[in-house]
Amino acid sequence: MRSEVVVRFGPEQEIALPLDGSEPMSSDAARRWLDEQFVQHECTPLKPTGKVLIADKLLAIPVAVGSLQFEDATWARDYARAASAALGKPRVRIDVEALSVSY
């Protein structure tokens, strides 16, 4: 099965990040990486639930950094690796416009 993370910013902007051949990331390392990025980019929770879930971080980070950050191949690969490992799924779809994460 093909492993990839797709980040959709809108109908005209979808970024596919293939994971085949990438070094896997442990779930703990993935959570740490997402936590660091969430803080570094001064993300704010998208939902006022009081608790920031993994899915919330996976959405808030692209909202904060924008699509141009995904042109940095190393950062984009790390984001994809972290998303896949944190959710434990080989295929992840993050729709920033619809604020949804599916797998």
N, C-alpha and C positions, 0 to 999 in steps of 0.2 A: 504494500500500500504506500502511496506517495504521501510524504509528510510535508505540510506547509502551513503557514499562517498567512491569512489574507486580511489586509487592513483596508477598509473601504471608507473614504472620506466623503464620497458623494457619487452620483451616477456616472460621472466622467473620470473619477479618480479612484482606482482600486490598485493596491500594491500587493503583489503576490511574493511571499518570502519563502522559497523552498528550503526545507531542512535536510533533505537527503545529502548525506556526506558530512553534515555538521556534527561537531562533537556534542553529545548530549549533555544537558545541564541537570544536576540533581534538583529535586523539588525544593530543598532548603536553599540552595544557591540561587534558584530562580526567584524565590520569595524575597531573598536579600537584595537581589539586583532590582527587582520591581520596587521594593521599599526605598532603595537608594535613589532611583530615578524619580519616584514620586516626590521625595523631599527635595532633591536637587533642582527639579524643574518647578518647584513650588505649586504642585498640583493641589487642587481643591476637590473634595468629594463631590461627585455629581448628584448624589442623592442624600438628603438630610436624615439618614438612618442612624447616625452616630457611630457606625462601625464601617470601616473601609474594607470591603471584600476584595479578593483577587480580581474578580471581574471589574470592579470599580476602578482598580489601578490600571488594568489593561485598557480601559476606556479613557481614563483621565490623562494618562501619559501622552497618547497621541493628540488629544485635545490641546494639551499644554505645549507640545513641541511642534505640532503642525506636520504637514506632509513632507516639507523640505528636509527634516531631520532624517527621514527614511532614505535619503540619497547617500547618507554616510553608511556604506555597506557593512562596516564592522558593527556599528550601533544597531542597525536594522536586523542583522543576524542575531545579535545578542537579545534584542527584544523578542524576536520570533522564538528563539530557544527558550527564553524565560517563560513566554506565554504557553508554549507547548508543555514544558516541564511542570509549571505551576498548576496547570489544569490536568495534567496526566493524559493528554490527548495528542495524537499525531497530527490532526487537522483542526485548525481553529480559525474561525471567521470573526473579525472584530469590525462592527459597523459603527463608525464614529457618528455618522449622521443620525442613525436610528438609536444610538446608545444601547447597542445589544452585542452580546458575545454568544456565539454558538459553536458547537462542535459536533 
